[in-house]
């Protein structure tokens, strides 16, 4: 192999974790808990890239579950099953809510472990959370307990048989650490299909505030 070919091969070869730590001057705290081999593969990092990429920042924001630049939580509103039947307020991982009403769509997603709240009027939020900037939310457990107080976990999916000109649709899903989900859906005239408490639940989820009343 000629010297030029050796140089090109070196530039194209992915850097090793040990080389990355040394070349980027990483501290143990900066890469603690990260799978550096997967990190390097995900970003296709070569030795040459170390000088052009902000490696510490990439590591700080690195999320292995993010595929092709996406964090997709659309399954929470698309699936039809309800497979959570107990401990509704314990170990909640996320809350997702979408409503389409009067030609307008509202979407909100609460990431309880990271204390982040995403909101948009575009359903694509659930296909890629990173399309919407997250705001911080302090007490997700209080919201879960409020959902319980409003009786949400006893709600049943329903459809209004009456045909309406402007369809209305909602889905509320609560996901748990073990992967199970409580989900309720409704379509038709929501004011008729859902309990009276729906308006209060809707306001709480979209505003991010629980009045405690």
C-alpha positions as a printed Julia matrix, in Angstrom:
213×3 Matrix{Float64}:
   0.0    0.0    0.0
   1.37   3.37  -0.99
   1.76   6.24   1.5
  -1.19   8.14  -0.07
  -3.46   5.09   0.18
  -2.41   4.5    3.78
  -3.27   8.12   4.6
  -6.73   7.88   2.97
  -7.42   4.59   4.75
  -6.48   6.16   8.08
  -8.87   9.07   7.47
 -11.77   6.75   6.55
 -11.27   4.28   9.42
 -13.52   4.88  12.4
 -11.64   5.99  15.46
 -11.46   3.63  18.44
 -12.91   4.6   21.84
  -9.43   4.89  23.32
  -8.29   7.09  20.45
 -11.39   9.25  20.77
 -10.85   9.8   24.49
  -7.25  10.76  23.9
  -7.77  12.89  20.78
 -10.78  14.8   22.16
  -9.29  15.12  25.63
 -12.41  13.63  27.24
 -12.74  13.27  30.98
 -14.34  10.2   32.56
 -17.32  12.33  33.56
 -17.93  13.36  29.95
 -18.25   9.8   28.65
 -19.53   8.05  31.77
 -22.37   5.67  30.91
 -22.01   6.14  27.14
 -21.37   3.26  24.76
 -18.49   4.9   22.93
 -18.29   2.23  20.23
 -21.96   2.8   19.37
 -21.51   6.56  19.64
 -18.61   6.47  17.17
 -20.56   4.25  14.8
 -23.71   6.4   14.98
 -21.77   9.54  14.03
 -19.22   7.74  11.79
 -16.36   9.49  13.58
 -12.9    9.22  12.08
  -9.69  10.65  13.49
 -10.04  13.57  11.1
 -13.55  14.35  12.44
 -12.34  14.97  15.96
 -11.03  18.39  14.95
 -14.3   19.44  13.32
 -16.9   17.98  15.7
 -17.73  19.21  19.19
 -17.35  15.77  20.75
 -18.17  16.78  24.37
 -21.4   18.47  23.24
 -22.39  15.51  21.06
 -21.84  13.19  24.01
 -23.88  15.41  26.29
 -26.85  15.29  23.92
 -26.29  11.72  22.73
 -29.34   9.46  22.99
 -28.74   5.9   21.7
 -32.46   5.34  21.07
 -32.54   8.18  18.58
 -32.6    6.59  15.13
 -31.85   8.58  11.98
 -32.11  11.77  13.98
 -35.56  10.88  15.3
 -37.16  10.05  18.59
 -40.47   8.59  17.47
 -43.26   8.22  20.04
 -46.1    7.98  17.54
 -46.9    4.43  18.68
 -48.43   5.99  21.8
 -51.24   7.54  19.81
 -51.45   5.07  16.91
 -51.81   1.72  18.66
 -55.28   0.49  19.53
 -54.54  -1.66  22.58
 -54.83  -0.8   26.24
 -52.5   -3.19  28.03
 -52.1   -1.48  31.39
 -54.55  -2.66  34.01
 -52.96  -1.82  37.37
 -50.74   0.65  39.26
 -51.85   3.51  37.04
 -49.99   6.21  38.96
 -46.71   4.4   39.66
 -43.55   4.45  37.52
 -44.98   6.63  34.75
 -42.5    7.25  31.93
 -44.45   9.53  29.57
 -47.8   11.15  28.88
 -48.99  11.85  25.32
 -52.12  13.77  24.32
 -53.47  14.74  20.92
 -56.76  16.39  20.04
 -58.14  17.36  16.66
 -61.14  19.65  17.12
 -62.69  22.44  15.08
 -60.06  21.94  12.34
 -57.24  22.59  14.85
 -54.82  20.04  16.27
 -53.13  20.23  19.67
 -50.34  17.88  20.7
 -48.37  17.59  23.91
 -45.84  15.05  25.19
 -44.43  14.85  28.71
 -41.11  13.08  29.27
 -41.22  12.5   33.02
 -37.68  11.12  33.61
 -36.1   14.12  31.83
 -38.76  16.55  33.13
 -39.36  17.86  29.63
 -42.56  18.99  27.96
 -43.08  19.21  24.2
 -46.07  20.99  22.69
 -47.09  21.83  19.15
 -50.13  22.11  16.9
 -48.53  19.65  14.49
 -49.02  15.9   14.93
 -45.53  15.32  13.54
 -44.39  16.05  17.08
 -44.98  12.39  17.82
 -42.87  11.29  14.86
 -39.87  13.35  15.98
 -39.77  15.14  19.31
 -36.77  17.12  18.13
 -38.94  19.12  15.75
 -40.22  20.98  18.81
 -38.09  22.63  21.45
 -38.68  21.16  24.89
 -39.63  23.18  27.92
 -38.79  21.97  31.41
 -41.56  20.66  33.61
 -40.93  20.15  37.31
 -43.55  17.78  38.69
 -44.91  15.17  36.32
 -46.05  12.96  39.18
 -48.48  15.65  40.3
 -50.02  15.58  36.83
 -50.34  11.79  36.94
 -52.12  11.98  40.28
 -54.4   14.67  38.87
 -55.32  12.39  35.96
 -56.23   9.77  38.53
 -58.3   12.3   40.49
 -60.21  13.21  37.33
 -60.97   9.5   36.78
 -59.09   9.26  33.48
 -57.96   5.67  34.13
 -61.58   4.54  34.2
 -62.43   6.2   30.89
 -63.27   3.93  27.97
 -62.64   4.52  24.29
 -65.77   5.63  22.48
 -67.22   6.87  19.22
 -70.21   9.13  18.64
 -72.56   7.38  16.24
 -73.91  10.67  14.97
 -72.21  11.8   11.77
 -70.79  15.3   12.1
 -69.46  17.74   9.52
 -66.32  18.62  11.46
 -64.93  15.4   12.99
 -63.41  15.56  16.44
 -60.84  13.12  17.72
 -58.62  12.68  20.78
 -56.19  10.18  22.25
 -54.55  10.2   25.66
 -51.81   7.71  26.46
 -49.79   7.09  29.62
 -46.67   4.96  29.24
 -44.9    3.15  32.07
 -41.3    2.14  32.72
 -42.07  -1.52  31.97
 -43.36  -0.6   28.5
 -47.05  -1.06  29.19
 -49.48   1.67  28.18
 -52.87   2.96  29.26
 -54.62   4.48  26.26
 -58.06   5.97  25.71
 -59.46   7.29  22.41
 -62.62   9.02  21.35
 -64.09  10.32  18.11
 -67.25  12.22  17.28
 -68.62  15.05  19.39
 -66.14  14.93  22.26
 -68.48  16.84  24.56
 -70.94  13.94  24.22
 -68.54  11.0   24.05
 -66.29  11.91  26.99
 -66.98  12.6   30.68
 -67.6   16.15  31.88
 -64.08  16.24  33.37
 -62.57  16.06  29.88
 -62.38  19.84  29.49
 -60.44  20.14  32.75
 -58.07  17.34  31.79
 -57.54  18.89  28.36
 -56.78  22.3   29.87
 -54.35  20.8   32.36
 -52.43  18.82  29.74
 -52.22  21.67  27.23
 -51.34  24.33  29.78
 -48.96  22.17  31.8
 -50.61  23.38  34.98
 -52.84  21.7   37.52
 -55.07  24.05  39.46
 -55.67  21.59  42.27
 -59.37  22.33  42.31
